[in-house]
Amino acid sequence: MKVRLHKSFIKQLFKKRPAEQSRFRERRDLFLISHLHPLLNNHALHGKYAGYRSFSVGGDLSVIYRQETRDLVTFVAIGTHHELYGS
């Protein structure tokens, strides 16, 4: 599977602390091996993000992504629950 990074995702990622960036890279690697691994808590989103999915990076940090094709996903956002969903 290939991962494309949306430009807003890149900006959000670089604003995260180094430990969060490192944890993201670890979870990204796990995602590439097994996107449904239980540690990721991968799930479909609803409402404003209908058609997107999310997985946990750890703590309160999550990634929102869109499945483009069978072999391509786009990471569109990374942030805390409040940053991503506003509550």
Stockholm file with secondary structure:
# STOCKHOLM 1.0

chainA/1-87         MKVRLHKSFIKQLFKKRPAEQSRFRERRDLFLISHLHPLLNNHALHGKYAGYRSFSVGGDLSVIYRQETRDLVTFVAIGTHHELYGS
#=GR chainA/1-87 SS CEEEECHHHHHHHHTSCHHHHHHHHHHHHHHHHCTTCGGGCCEECCGGGTTCEEEEEETTEEEEEEEEETTEEEEEEEEEHHHHHCC
#=GC SS_cons        CEEEECHHHHHHHHTSCHHHHHHHHHHHHHHHHCTTCGGGCCEECCGGGTTCEEEEEETTEEEEEEEEETTEEEEEEEEEHHHHHCC
//
